[in-house]
Amino acid sequence: MFLTTEEEQSFQGEHGEAIQLAMSVLVKLGEMYNADRMIRIENVHVDASSYYGISDAGVEFVEKMVEVGAAYKVPTTLCIASIDFENHAEFEVSDECVEKQLRIARAHSTMGANPTWTCTPYQCGSLVKFGQNIAWGESNAIAFVNSVIGARTIRCADFVDICAAVTGLMPRFGLYLDDQRRGSVLFKLEDLDTRQFTSADYAASIDCLHIKMKKDGAHGYITAKIYSDSGGVPGTLLATSQLKASDNLPTEFAWEIFYFSTPAQISPSTDYWVVIDTSSVSVGTVYVRVSGVEASAKHAYYSGTWYTEDNKQILHRIRGSFQAHRVAEDIVRFYKDPHERIRITAPAVPQLQLLDEVLVDITLRGIRGRYVIEGRRHIITPDKYTTIDTLRKVY
């Protein structure tokens, strides 16, 4: 396994006994799993915190690390303890267990851990983000942080987590690698309302949003905003993300992250709206993709006041104005050649007026340009609502 000059010096003891001890563990781990090199990590959750979990060997290890001057280099939280620190006398816990758990707690505190004493660090201050390399123990936590948040960690064994916190390093293997993170099971979820969301029963704050986007010649800035719900439409503005330059968006759909300088404080089990503000985009088109399939949702757009559309197919094209534009991808079928006039069949379309211009862009069919709606026909059946529009090309 390749080590940088600084890492080699740490491994040889030039930066102290504590770091040398931690590096010896991490290098051996990397060699076992054929890691190519070390990577920097930004957060650690230590599972080696409970006396019933790490026993006497764990007490000896953490106290040895303190003795040789170990200090945690990155934010580090602690998993559960074996006692109730304030009320252990009320439970049938041996004096030996209490004494040794307190010694473990003191050692972690001396090294600089945040005494969270929880197996769910993602609920109490570990503000890890998508794509970050971290080192967490605790089975539920590593499943959550890899899948829901999208940070990267293997399942760190006891004491490996401590070594990672002391060095700020982990050998690169397993779930740190792109090709090891590809899913093997595909779940298809339908009829989800993904424009509007209800916070979980433990929710407290939002520090970033992940939204699939692309551009077509767009210029200007965009932001993501979180609104409260007011009778089924966006109400009070709660938070605005940092500016994102639309010029830097990719030309194919990819996940974009909107960060909030101050996390948006939210209440449990409450409805909220996510709104993409493109009012500063002067030219071009910004595309937002919530789903690539025919999922159903509530969509909101602003034109003097808020308008909502129920059971709308979720794939919207959003422009610099707040005008709703017809979707021309995935859910729309085109007929007739040449394309001076085309007929569009689509379920649950936006409430466009007959004089509204529609931006049409279907690359695979060679259809591109601006059209006006020349006529509209509605078909209503017991199980669906469909409109058929005739569009005339204006250029």
N, C-alpha and C positions, 0 to 999 in steps of 0.2 A: 504494500500500500504506500502510495506517495505521501510524503510529509514535507511541508514547506520548511524553510530554514528555522523559522520561529517554532513550528510544531516539533521539529527534531530536537531543538534546544530544550523545549518543555519535557519531551520524552526522556532526555538525558539528565534532567534534574537541574538545569541551569536557571530555571525560574522558581525553584523551591520544591520541597518535598511533597507538598500537597498536590501541586499540579502534576508532578512526576507520577505520583501514585494514581491520580485520575487518568492521566494519559496512558499509563500502562494497561489499564482496564479497557479503555476505548480502542487502543491499537490492537489488542488481542481480539476484541469483539469484531473489529473491521477485518482482521485476517481470517477469522472463522467464517465470515459471510462474503469474502472476496470483494470487499469495498475497495474502490480505486483511490479514494482520497477522503480527507476530512471536509466537512462543511460547517459554516457558522450557523449557530442556532440563536433564536431571539427570545425564547421563553421555555421554562421547564415546569412541569408538574411532578413533584416527587411522591411516588407511591411508598417509598421506604420511610414511612413516618409512624407506623403503628407497631408497638411492641409485640402484639400477637402476630404481626406479619413478618417482622424481621428478627425477632427473638434476641438472644444474648449476643449473637454475632453482629446484629445490626447496631446494638448499643456500642459494642466495641469499635465498629467501623466509624460511626459518626463522631464518637469522641476522639478517635485517632485522627480524623480529618481536622477537627478543631485544634487538637494538640499541635499539629504540624502547620497550622496557620491557614487553613482553607477558608475561602470566601466565595460566595456565589457571584458570578460575573453577569448573569442575566436575571430578569424578574423570575422568581421562583415561588410557586405556591405549594402547599402541603395537602396531602390526602388525609384520610381519617386518622383518629387516634384510638387507642384501646380503652380510654376512660373518658368520663365527663369531667373536665378539669375543675369545674366549680362544685359539682355535687357527687363526686365519686364515693364519698362516705355513705351515701344513701343506697349504694348498690353493692352487691356481693363481689367485689373486686379485691384481689389479694394485695397486701401491702407491697409485695415485690413488684407486681405489675404496675402499681401506681408510681413507685419510686423509679422504675426503669423507663416508664413512659415519660415522666417528667424530665429525666436525663436526656432522652431523645429530643424532646421539645426544646430544651435549653441549647442543645448542640445545633439544631437547625436555626434557632434564633440567632445564635452567635455567628453562624455563617451567613446570615442575611435573608432567610426565608420569610415570606409573608404567611403568617399562621392562619391560613384559611380553614384548615381541618375539614376538607370536603372532598368527595369523590366527583363533584360536578364543578370544576373550576371555571367552566364556560358560563356559569351563572353568577359568578361573584368576582369580577374584576380582571380576569385574564383576557384582555382585549386583543386576542390574536386575530390575524386577518388572513384572507385568502392568499395562498401562495407562500406564506411564511414557513421557514424551516424551524421546527420546535422539537422538544424532546419531552414527551409526556409518558407517564405510567398511568395505570388504572384503565381497565378494559372499556368501560362505557365512555370514558372521556376521549380515548384515542379513536373510537368509532365515530363519535360525534364530531370531533374536531377535523378529522380527515374527510368525512362525507358531507356534513352540513355546512361547516365553515370553509373547508377546502384548504386548511393549513396542512403541513406535511410532518408526520412523525411515525416512527415505528412504535411498537408496543415496548416501551423501555422497561427492562427488568429492574428489580430493586438493586440499588447501588449504582447501576449504570446511569440512572437519572441524576444521582448526586454528582457523579463524575462529569456529566454533561453540564450541570450547573456551575461547577467549579472551573471548567475550562472554556465554556461557551462553544464547545465543539461536539460533533457526532460523526462517526464514520458514515459515508454515503452508500447506502444499500437499501433494498426493500422499498418501502413506500416513499422514500425520498426521490426515487427515480420515476421519470415519466412513464416508462413502459411497464412499470409495476403497479400503476394506478388506474389502468384501464379496467372498466367494469366487466364482469362476466355474466351478470344478470341484468336484463332490461325490464324496467317497470313502466308500463304505459298508463298514465293517469289522465282521465277524461273529465270534462265538465267541472273544471276548476276555475274559480274566480281569482285570477292572478293579478288583476290590476288593483283590486282592493284586498286588504288582508286583515285578519284578526290576530292580535298579539297572543302569544302563548300565556298560560296561566302563571308563568314565572318571569315574564318579560319585564325588563327595566329600561333598556336603552338600545339605540341603533347607532352604530358609528360608521357604517358603510352600507351601500347597496350594490348589488351585482345585476347588471342589465345587459342583455344581448343587443348589440347595435352595429350599424355600419353607416357609411356615408356615400354620397354621390355628388362630388363637387361642392360640399358644404363649406361655408366660411362663417365663423362667429363662435360664440361661446354657448354652452348648454349647462344646465344644472338639474339636479334631481331634488325634488321638494317633497316633504312629508306633511300631509294635511290631516287634521281630525275629520271625522265623519259628521256631517250635519244633515240628518234626514235623508241619507242616501246619496249625497253629493259632497265633494270636498268642502270643508268648513274653514277652520282656523289654520293658518300656516304655522307649523311647529318647528321646522328646520329646513335649511337650504344648504345643499352640498357645496363644496369648493367648485370653482369654475373648471370646466373641461373644454378644451379647444376642439371644436368639431373637425377642424382641419386634420387633427391627429387620429381621428377614428379610422379603423380599417375599412377596406372596400368590400370585405366579406364579413358575414356575421361573426362576431366574437364577443366574449364577455368583457364589459367595461366596468370599472369600479368607481363609484362616486363616494368620496370620503366626506364626513362631516367633522369640521374642526372641533365642535362641541357636540358630543353624542346627543341625539334626540331622545328625550325622556318620554317613555310611553308607559301606559297603564296596562295591567294584565287583562286579557280577554276583552279587548276593546277594538273596534273597527277603525282602520286608518286608510288613507289613500296615498299612493305614490304617483307623483305627477312629474313628467319631463318637460321642463321649460325651455323651449327653443326660440323664444321671442327675439333673442339677439342674433340668430342665424340669418344673415342678410341674403345669401344666395345658396343654391344647391338644396340637397335633400338629406335629412337625417332619418334613418330607418330604425325603428325599435321592434325587436322580435321577442314576444313573450312566449310564444309557442309556435313550433313549425307544423303543428297538426291542427285539426279542426276541434279545438277546445272552445268551450263556451265561457264567457265572462261578462262583467259589467265594465264598460268603457266610459270615460268622462272626457269631454273637451270643452274649451272655453271660447265663447264668442259673445262677449258682452255679459254673459252670465254662464253658469255651469249647465251643461247638457249631459245627460247620461243615456246610454243605450244598453238595454238588457240583452243577455244571450247573444252577444256579438262574437263572431269568430275572431280569435285573437291573433291578428298579425297586422299591425298598423303601420302606416307610413306617415310620419309626422314632419311638417315643414315649419319654416320660420314664422308663419302666422299660426293662429290657433284654429285655422279652418280645417275641418276633417276632410281627408282625401280617401278616395276609394282604394281599397286593397287590390293589388294586381299580382298576387302571388299565392300559391298553395290552394286557396279556396275558390278561385275564380276560373271559369271556363270561357274561352273565347271562340267565336265562330266567325266565318266568312272571310274570304280573301278577294280582292286586296283589302287593305285596312283603312280605307277612307271612312268606312262605317263599320263598326263592330257591335256585336251583341254580347252582353255580359250577363251571365247567370250566377247569382251568388245568394247565399242565405244570410238573413239578418244584416243587411247592409246599413251604413251610416245614413242619417237623415239629410241627404243632399237635395238641394233644390234643383229644378230642371235646368237652370242657367248656370249652375256651378260648373267650374272647370274641374276635370279629373285628370290627374297625372297617371299615365299608363306606361308601364315599363316591363315588358315580358321579353327578356333577352332571347330565350330559347325559341320563341316564335317569331322573332324579328319585329315585334310590335313595340313602338316607342313613340311618345309624343303627348300632346295635350288634346283632350277631347271635351266636348260639351255634351250633356245628356239631352238627347233629342226626344226620347220617349221612355216611359216606364210602365211596366205591367207587373201586377202583384199576383202571386199564386199562394193561396192559404189552404193548407190541408190540416187534418187533426194532429199531425205529428211534426209539421215544420212550416216555416214561412219563407218564401223565396221571392226575390224580385228579378225581373229580366229587363235590362236597360239597353236601349239603342244609343250608341255614342257616335258623334260625328267629329272627325278630326279637324282641328283648327290650325295646327302646324306640327 
